[in-house]
Every structure is written in C-alpha cells, then in structure tokens.
Amino acid sequence: MKKILIPLILLITLLTACRPVNTNVESVVDVPVDIPLDVPDETPVEVVDEIDLDYLNPELSPAERADILLAQMTLAEKIGQMTLIEKGSISSDSVYRFFIGGVLSGGGGTPTPNTTEAWAEMVDDYQEAALDTRLGIPVIYGVDAIHGHGNLRGAVIFPHNIGLGAARDPDLVYRIAQVTAKEMAATNIYWNYAPIAAVGQDIRWGRTYEVYSENTDLVTELSLAFLQGLQGESLLDQFSVLATPKHYVGDGGTVWGTSLHPYWQIDRGDLQVDEATLREVHLPPYQAAIEAGAQSIMVSFSSWNGTKMHAEKYLLTDVLKGELGFEGFLVSDWAGIDEIHPDYYTSVVTAINAGIDMNMVPYNYQRFITVMTQGVENGDIPQERIDDAVRRILTVKFMMGLFEGPFSDPALFDLVGRYEHRALAREAVAKTLVLLENEGQVLPLSKESGLIFLAGEGANDIGMQCGGWTIEWQGAKGSITPGTTLKEAFEEAFQGTVQYNRFGRYDNILDESGNPAVADVGIVVIAEDPYAEGEGDSNDLTLSEIELELIERVGERSEKVVVLIMSGRPLVITEALDMADAWVAIWLPGTEGQGVADVIFGDAPFVGKTPFTWPASMDQLPLGSYESEPLYPYGYGLEQ
C-alpha cells in the first residue's frame, strides 16, 4: 500500500520504539584485522526530549521534509541510512539496531518459498523493523529486475536488452517497464537496479546481453523509455518504481585483459579513452536520464584510465552532480568501493568524498559503519558530505511515498504472471528476431502439415531461454520458472509432427515404408549456457565442434535446415553458413517461447535489426578494430 497515508501509525511507532534487539547479530566475514569492529551490544542514541514530527507531513515538499528529519538525526542514524545490505546478510533486528537505510536482493537473493507472498512478507518485516527505530525511517528495498522481476519464480521474464535493441521499439520497452514495475510492486519492492545504460563496444563482454546496442543513440532512446516506464508520471504513483541507470560510466567500453578480477578479462576493466570520447559515446544516456527525472544512479565497477569509477570525484561530483545537475543519490555497486585501495579505511574515505551516497556493502556492514564513524570522527570525511548524502537519500524516500505506504498490499499479489503480461512478452519476443539468412525463402514455415525435426538442448530448456539474472545470479538450466519452451511453442503452432531430440538423433523415426524418415525441415537451436557478468567473458565466440556436428547430423535427415541462435551476443558463424538454409538470431527470449514460433510460422513478420555489428571472425573484435567487412553490419536484418 505504497500510497496510503499512515501518519498516525508512524507517530505511534516513533513514540514507542519498543522493538526488542536481537543480540545474536550476524557474524562478520573477511574483516581485516587492522580494523576493529567497535560496535556495542546496544547502539547508543542521543536522547532527544521532543521529536519534530513535521517531516511526516505529506503537504510539505520532499526537500523540506528531508531537512526537518536530517536536523534531528545522530551520526549513527545518518551512517545507517548510507548503508545498503544484501538480505542474506542481515536480519530485521539488525536493520532496527543499526538504522539501516536499504536492503537488497542480489541475484538469487530469494525468500523460501520463492512466492509473491513470501517476498512481500520479507520486505514488510524489514520495514517494520525500520519503522520501530526512533525516527521511523523506512528502508528502500532494491532488486535487479533487468528483464522482468527475475528473482521471483512465476514472474514474466522478458527478452534481455540485446533483443529489445534488435526490436528498436521504445514504446514496447516502455510497456515492458510498466509491467515489470507492477510485478515488483506486488512484492512491495519499489527500487529497480535498471536500466543498464552502457554502450557496448566489445561483444566478448559477459554483460553484452544486458546492453541495448553498440549505438549511443539507440541505447539512450531505449534506456530512457525503460526509465520512464518504471517511474511513470510521479514516483508517488501506485505502480511507480525508482529506476537506477547503471553503471556510471563507460562500463561497456573497457579493454580486454584489463579486469582486476582474478578470473575475468573485461568486466570491471579499464575504459581507456579521452574525455571527449567518454562524453560522446558513454555519457549521453545518463544526461538524458537525469533530464527525465532519474533519482538514483549506480556507479560502475570499471575504471577510467586507471582510476576506479567509485573514486572518480571529477565524474561523480563535478560532472554528474554539478554539470549535469543530478539531485538524486549515487549508489555503489556490489562492494564496489572495496576495490579502490587495499586499505579499507582509505577506500571508504575516498569513495564517500568522491560522491558515493549509499554503499552497497553488501556483507560486512558493521565494518563499514565502524570505518565510516572513524572517518567522520577523524575529520577525513566532512560532516557536510555525510549530510549531503543523507539528504539526497531521504529526499528520494519522501518522493517515493515510502513514509506514507511502507507495507505490501495483498490485493496486488495476483499481478504476477498475468496473462496480459505474458502476452506483452510474447509480442516482445516476436519483435526481437533477426533474420540473418533465408536461402530459397524457407522461412516462414508452413503450419499445415509435414514433419519437423527439432534439435538442441536450448530448444526445450526454459532456463537457457532466459539466460542470466533469472532466479539465480548466473541463471540456471532447467525448469527454473514457469514458461513456454520453444519445443512446446512449436508443437502448439505446427499442425504436423514435431520430433524433438536434443542430440539430433532420429534413428527410430521411420516413414510409412519403414525407412529412416526425412523431415521437411530440421530446426537446430544453438544456445549459450546461462551466465552473468564476468563469468560470461569469452574470447572464443565460434561454434563448437559439437554444435557443428549437430547441424550436420540434422541436415542429413532434413530437406531444409533452419538454425536458431539463442545467445546473449552475436556468435561467429561464418564457416557454418552453408550448412543451413536459414539463420535466425533469437537472442535470449525469456519465458514466452510462443513469440519465436509466431515469427517462424508466419503469424508475425521479421522486424528485428542487428543491434551490434556481427563479426565474421574473432579477429574483428573489439568493434571498430578491423579493416575487413563484418559478416553483418549494424542495423542488418532481412524481411521475408
């Protein structure tokens, strides 16, 4: 009930503040021995004879309410508001005890059971704890709902952004964001770490599928549509969700081999360009987002010419908050400030002074709170910087109506997975398909009769259709959430016979004469295994021998062959082109596989265009580093 006024409840809460403290606080892991965790059993609060409750007056502006509240806060309460913690690392009692400002679910951060009702109950429990504190400041709860409410089983999973980049339809993206916001609201979550506003320049990056395009203008247009769809006309609207453009700035342009992560290559790497290029290629989506009302922006793990973005005061404070006039708050990425310097104290002081307002800790929150306190007491973090950060956070919370409506509304539970939401996803899938080759006009296929041989693991695996950031951080194979696989969709659409074998082996399929049957069409699904972030960094995007043999095997038993590429980026297919009559990029379609069948069988047209240049070989990566012609240029796509 985000929008129902409850000042009386808050007043009672503030005057009682009687929540029991759980002394069995979570253990802290990976804490450097040189940083003491000087946290008492009972966090002291300065005694205030009378609380000015005017900040509960919704007639005042969010800025006025934030100033009134800020003036009454202790240092501990302020630092608590700047602390964002993963739900698996903190109990509701600790939210109360440390005045925590934000809680999030990372990829796979789900309650048990993973139902809408359990999500709402979990968030409500954190909110009750927050409201029991002296000043009753609600937490803001965040998730990565980058292609639907992906952590929630049963939520509609839309195509990943690379597919939407192929569709090039801002109205479609706007409507997808609206549905995503509704399904989030059903779980009482109103903060989304999306859209990703990166401009991808190297498809070897494991986050390529999260990116709309290599083209700055298209990224700007579509990320802006997603932001506007999430936030609506006002953050006070019932189904308005706070958007978070990410990752500021330049994460899509880092150089292969520069990642500081021990096992990754390009994710979290170094953007090695001059300022003019940064401003021309990577900054425009953020400028547009700020002009459209963005109130939360996530900072990138990446670096710019050797300086970690979390420490880049010029870009965070001077450019973003100063030049571009960003008035919202900056949130760090997952433990992002930790990578600034080997000394944690130095990292914290540097990041906060650079402009980070809320730190996604996400585990060792007691360590962060202790070091923050030391930094202020030592004079290394100015009180003015603390007040500025907290004022920004509080202002956004007031803008969102969290004080008036912090609890869930059971009437919204049935919004998740609705038919009309799945119909929109099906429409979206159909618009993402890119027809790369169509020799002899084999596509679209007739639905009337005949025999289809269908092969490939991805043809019957909902987890592979959805990719990463679905139920788990890395995604997972199998029936991880309700949906329609390609196999099920083809069987429903085709009036003839569909024979499926993941290995393309049809030895037992015979014709009327008892001879090995030959299919009218063989459909081979070449699919990447699910991955996310740097786990997907790859310097080999060519088809494997197993995949080539699969295409060949199906071709031996089929009159015509169609290959569907289910992937988070273009794959190098040059040498295999002659093995099939038609090639189609279907990207990562999500839960509604019927959208693929709609186009393959002619109920919807091919309209998708390549959002990235499609390389002819690995030698042509990164983009723009080659002289020979790519296999398909940016914006390519046949129309049958």
Buried (B, 14 or more C-beta within 10 A) or exposed (E): BBBEBBEEBBBEBBEEBEBEEBEEBBEBEEBEEEBEEEBEEEBEBEEEEEBEBEBBEBEBEBBBBBBBBBEBBBBBBBBBBBBBBBBBBBBBBBBBBBBBBBBBBBBBBBBEEBBBBBBBBBBBBBBBBBBBBBBBBBBBBBBBBBBBBBBBBBBBBBBBBBBBBBBBBBEBBBBBBBBBBBBBBBBBBBBBBBBBBBBBBBBBBBBBBBBBBBBBEBBBBBBBBBBBBBBBEEBBBBBBBBBBBBBBBBBBBBBBEBBEBEEBBBBBBBBBBEEEBBBEBBBBBBBBBBEBBBBBBBBBBBBBEEBBBBBBBBBBBEBBBEEBEBBBBBBBBBBBBBBBBEEBBBBBBBBBBBBBBBBBBBBBBBBBBBBBBBBBEEEBBEEEBBBBBBBBBBBBBBBBBBBBBBBBBEEBBEBBBBEEBBBBBBBBBBBBBBBBBBBEEBBBBEBEEBBBBBBBBBBBBBBBBBBBBBBBBBBBBEEBBBBBBBBBBBBEBBEBBBBBBBEBBBEEBEEEEEEEBBBBBBBBBBBBBBBBBBBBBBEEBBBEEEBBEBBBBBBEBBBBBBBBBBBBBBBBBBEBEEBBBBBBBBBBBBBBBBBBBBBBBBBBBBBBBBBBBBBBBEEBBBBEEBEEEBBBEBBBBBEE
